[in-house]
């Protein structure tokens, strides 16, 4: 279930969020009524789970500079490998409107679906009672020069809130699950999140506000989608994206 965490910058409840999916993934969502939380190391970005050097260096100072700069770099890498195996995320795009860039990035075939929701709907739709789920916007930083007044140990616990500035166009919101191992020794633990990630049950009628179909999709796909969501007893509006409308 959703749980507040003061380290996460959670937008207001009425903030609009979007999830862009190809048709296959949308059908999987309908069939399972579950959101997939991807394990960090499956996202493809080598900086996932990496703590800013500032965080580790700050902790090192409390230890009277016990580690050299070279060792700090090694610790940064080792710790990210650990975080990647215990953390999974479900990602959304924060925006009041559709995004042409998101359609192009996530729907390379020119066909697909965009789910419009909001932060409150996402919070209330989650039905997982086994895991705490935190929700917050990603902070885009320069890893080498980043500094913060936030408690360094809190930042160490959740490096998942950071990404490189080159991704700031994504305006990403993350729902995060972290399953901490029983053993605290980083070098001696087994991944707590198996395979590619975790499926989390959701109430789709709460989660989904509106459904948008890609601007390039033909009319018959629009009609097919309306038929499908009716069969799944979703009383939701299907909207053809107007991004390609002519003036």
Secondary structure, DSSP 4 states (H G I P E B T S, - for coil): -B---TTS-PPPTT-EEEEEE-HHHHHHHHHH-EEEEEEGGGS--TTTTPPPHHHHHHHHHHTTS-S-HHHHHHHHHHHHHHHHHHEEEEEEEE-SS--HHHHHHH-TTS--EEEEEEHHHHHHHB--SSS-BEEEE-EEE-TTT---SS-HHHHHHTGGGEEEGGGGGG-EEEEEEE---S---TTS---SS-TTEEEEEB-HHHH-SEEEE-TT--HHHHHHHHHHHHHTT---EEEE--TT---
